[in-house]
């Protein structure tokens, strides 16, 4: 069986995107980190990466 990448959208108040994991018994929703695509519209400031 092929090991394919899976993504899940789940809505509860807002829509979130998650990777799907499996711990041997249960499927798990794994949080994804995404960038804001409209930073200026929402007043999100750029942050510098700490080294």
C-alpha positions in Angstrom: 0.0 0.0 0.0 1.3 3.5 -0.9 2.1 6.0 1.8 0.3 9.1 0.6 0.3 12.6 2.1 -3.0 13.6 3.6 -4.4 17.0 4.6 -7.7 17.6 6.6 -9.8 20.7 6.9 -11.9 20.9 10.1 -14.4 23.6 11.0 -15.3 24.7 14.5 -15.7 28.4 14.7 -13.1 28.8 12.0 -11.6 26.5 9.4 -8.2 25.0 10.2 -6.0 22.8 8.1 -4.3 19.8 9.7 -2.0 17.0 8.7 -3.3 13.6 9.6 -1.3 11.3 11.8 -1.8 7.8 13.2 -0.5 6.6 16.5 -1.1 2.9 15.8 -4.7 3.0 17.2 -6.1 6.5 16.5 -6.0 9.0 13.8 -4.6 12.4 15.0 -5.1 15.9 13.7 -1.6 17.5 13.6 -1.6 21.4 13.6 0.0 23.0 10.6 1.8 26.3 10.7 0.9 28.7 7.8 1.9 32.2 7.0 -0.7 35.0 6.9 -1.3 35.8 3.3 -2.8 39.3 4.0 -0.4 40.7 6.6 -1.1 44.4 5.8 -4.9 43.9 5.8 -4.9 42.4 9.3 -2.1 44.6 10.8 0.3 41.7 11.2 3.9 43.0 11.5 6.9 41.2 10.1 9.0 39.6 12.8 12.7 38.8 12.4 13.9 35.3 13.1 16.0 34.8 16.2 19.3 33.0 15.7 
